[in-house]
Amino acid sequence: METAFKHIAALIGDPTRATILWTLLDGKAFTATELAIAADTSPQNISMHLNKLVQADLLSVESQGRHRYYKFSRKDVAYAIEALANLIPATRNTPVVEQDSAVKYCRTCYDHLAGKIGVAITDSLITQEILSDTFDLSSKGNKWFGKMGIDIDTLKQQRRTFIRPCLDWSERRHHLAGAVGAALLDMMLSADWLRKTRQSRAIVITAEGEKMLEKHFKLAIPN
């Protein structure tokens, strides 16, 4: 176990491979060319790093036409990478660029919502007793998600964690993850409450989203 852990830690610790893994937290599959651009390295070098990550079962690759797309081999890899970010020391008096501010405010954490808004929504679900503070879904929660068009019984049958807390690296508190967290994000994107941004994990809250977040979660979004 110790030897295996050292191997995984060494794989993740390489700067180029760390960039690849961080980029894939966007939740999409990327080509080697796209990942080479993100990591600012050559196609030959990125290929070597990708092969190592695939061999370690951290990534999977799928061919589609002339392209090969890389993504996390399983959702637990994404959760582990996001969790590692919580080891970053909190900094003070450091200028925050606009993009960083947007990511910390509202972003995707692989397949669920994170950042200040993600944590606030989770707090609201607990306050409304839809979730318990140990992240168990209440009978009230089953009905609430049903009204939102989310079939809880179907989610329970998925081959993945049903519901779990995920420690938010920017807020240092938990947001909602697992199949329920992913379904909630999908619903809000489909309803156009939220919109993804290009080349960023930042999420934009629409005008309709502001109304719905206030209605369902008692969140007042500043203009």
C-alpha positions in Angstrom: 0.0 0.0 0.0 2.8 2.5 0.9 4.6 1.7 -2.4 1.4 2.2 -4.4 0.7 5.5 -2.6 4.1 6.8 -3.4 3.7 5.9 -7.0 0.3 7.7 -7.3 1.7 10.7 -5.4 4.7 10.9 -7.7 2.4 10.8 -10.8 0.1 13.6 -9.5 3.0 15.6 -8.2 4.6 16.2 -11.6 3.8 19.8 -12.8 2.6 18.8 -16.3 0.5 15.9 -15.0 -0.9 18.1 -12.3 -2.0 20.6 -14.9 -3.6 17.9 -17.0 -5.6 16.6 -13.9 -6.6 20.2 -12.9 -7.8 20.9 -16.5 -9.9 17.8 -16.6 -11.8 19.0 -13.5 -13.8 21.0 -16.0 -15.8 17.8 -16.5 -15.2 17.5 -20.2 -13.1 15.1 -22.2 -10.0 16.8 -23.9 -7.8 15.8 -26.8 -4.0 15.5 -26.3 -3.6 18.7 -28.3 -5.9 20.7 -26.0 -4.2 19.4 -23.0 -0.8 20.2 -24.5 -1.9 23.8 -24.9 -3.2 23.9 -21.3 0.1 22.5 -20.0 2.2 24.6 -22.4 4.2 21.7 -23.6 4.9 19.8 -26.8 2.6 17.0 -28.3 5.3 14.5 -27.8 5.7 15.4 -24.1 2.0 15.5 -23.4 1.6 12.0 -25.0 4.2 10.6 -22.6 2.4 12.1 -19.5 -1.0 10.9 -20.7 0.2 7.4 -21.2 1.5 7.3 -17.7 -1.8 8.5 -16.3 -3.8 6.0 -18.4 -1.6 3.2 -17.3 -2.1 4.2 -13.6 -5.9 4.1 -14.3 -6.3 7.8 -13.4 -7.4 8.6 -16.9 -9.3 6.7 -19.6 -9.1 7.4 -23.3 -11.8 7.0 -26.0 -11.2 7.2 -29.7 -13.8 9.0 -31.8 -13.0 9.5 -35.5 -9.5 10.9 -35.8 -9.3 12.1 -32.2 -8.6 10.5 -28.9 -10.3 12.0 -25.9 -9.0 11.8 -22.4 -11.0 12.0 -19.1 -10.9 10.8 -15.6 -11.2 7.0 -15.4 -13.7 7.4 -12.5 -15.3 10.2 -10.6 -13.3 9.4 -7.4 -10.2 10.6 -9.2 -11.8 14.0 -9.8 -12.9 14.2 -6.1 -9.4 13.4 -5.0 -7.8 16.1 -7.1 -10.3 18.7 -5.9 -9.7 17.6 -2.3 -5.9 18.1 -2.7 -6.6 21.8 -3.4 -7.7 22.1 0.2 -4.0 21.7 1.2 -3.2 25.1 -0.4 -2.6 27.5 2.4 -5.1 30.4 2.7 -3.4 33.6 1.4 -3.8 37.1 2.6 -3.2 40.4 0.9 -2.8 38.7 -2.4 -4.5 40.4 -5.5 -7.3 38.3 -6.8 -7.7 38.4 -10.6 -11.3 38.6 -12.0 -11.2 35.0 -13.3 -10.1 33.6 -9.9 -12.9 35.6 -8.2 -15.5 34.1 -10.6 -14.2 30.6 -10.1 -14.4 31.0 -6.3 -17.9 32.5 -6.5 -19.6 29.8 -8.6 -17.9 26.9 -10.5 -18.2 23.3 -11.4 -16.4 20.7 -9.3 -16.2 18.1 -12.0 -19.9 17.2 -12.2 -21.5 19.2 -9.4 -21.7 22.8 -8.2 -19.0 24.4 -6.0 -17.7 27.7 -4.8 -19.6 30.2 -2.6 -22.9 29.5 -4.4 -22.5 25.7 -4.2 -21.8 25.9 -0.4 -24.7 28.4 0.1 -27.1 26.1 -1.8 -26.0 23.1 0.4 -26.4 25.2 3.6 -30.0 26.1 2.4 -30.8 22.4 1.8 -29.7 21.6 5.4 -31.6 24.6 6.8 -34.7 23.5 5.0 -34.2 20.0 6.4 -34.0 18.6 2.9 -30.6 17.2 3.9 -29.4 16.4 7.4 -26.2 17.9 8.6 -24.7 14.4 8.0 -25.8 14.6 4.3 -28.7 12.1 4.6 -31.7 12.8 2.4 -34.9 13.2 4.4 -38.4 12.2 3.3 -39.0 15.9 2.7 -36.0 15.9 0.5 -37.3 13.1 -1.6 -40.5 15.1 -2.3 -38.5 18.3 -2.8 -36.2 16.8 -5.5 -39.2 15.2 -7.1 -40.8 18.6 -7.5 -37.6 19.7 -9.2 -37.9 16.9 -11.7 -35.1 14.8 -10.2 -36.0 11.1 -9.8 -34.3 10.0 -6.5 -35.1 6.3 -7.0 -33.3 6.3 -10.3 -30.3 8.0 -8.8 -30.1 5.4 -6.1 -29.7 2.7 -8.8 -26.6 4.3 -10.4 -23.3 2.7 -9.9 -21.8 5.6 -8.0 -22.0 7.3 -4.6 -25.6 8.5 -4.1 -24.9 11.5 -2.0 -21.8 12.8 -0.3 -20.2 16.0 1.1 -17.3 17.4 -0.9 -14.9 19.8 0.9 -14.8 23.1 -1.1 -11.2 24.3 -1.6 -12.1 28.0 -1.8 -14.8 28.1 1.0 -13.2 25.4 3.2 -16.7 24.0 3.8 -18.7 21.3 2.3 -20.9 21.4 -0.8 -23.1 18.7 -2.2 -21.6 16.0 -4.4 -22.5 12.5 -5.6 -25.3 11.5 -7.9 -27.7 14.0 -6.3 -25.3 16.9 -6.6 -24.7 16.1 -10.3 -28.4 15.8 -11.0 -29.1 19.1 -9.3 -26.4 20.9 -11.4 -27.8 19.3 -14.6 -31.3 20.4 -13.7 -30.1 24.0 -13.1 -28.1 24.1 -16.4 -31.0 22.6 -18.4 -33.5 25.1 -16.9 -31.0 27.9 -17.8 -30.6 29.1 -14.2 -26.9 28.6 -14.7 -24.6 28.7 -17.8 -21.1 27.3 -18.3 -18.4 29.6 -19.5 -15.8 28.8 -22.2 -12.3 27.7 -21.1 -13.2 28.1 -17.4 -14.9 26.2 -14.6 -16.7 29.4 -13.7 -20.5 29.3 -13.8 -22.7 32.3 -14.7 -26.0 32.8 -12.9 -28.7 34.0 -15.3 -31.5 36.5 -14.5 -33.9 33.6 -14.3 -31.4 31.8 -12.1 -31.3 34.7 -9.7 -35.1 34.5 -9.2 -35.1 30.7 -8.8 -32.2 30.7 -6.4 -34.0 33.2 -4.2 -37.3 31.3 -4.5 -35.9 27.8 -3.8 -32.8 28.5 -1.7 -33.5 31.9 -0.2 -30.3 33.2 -1.8 -30.1 36.9 -2.7 -27.7 37.3 -5.6 -26.0 40.7 -5.8 -26.3 42.5 -9.2 
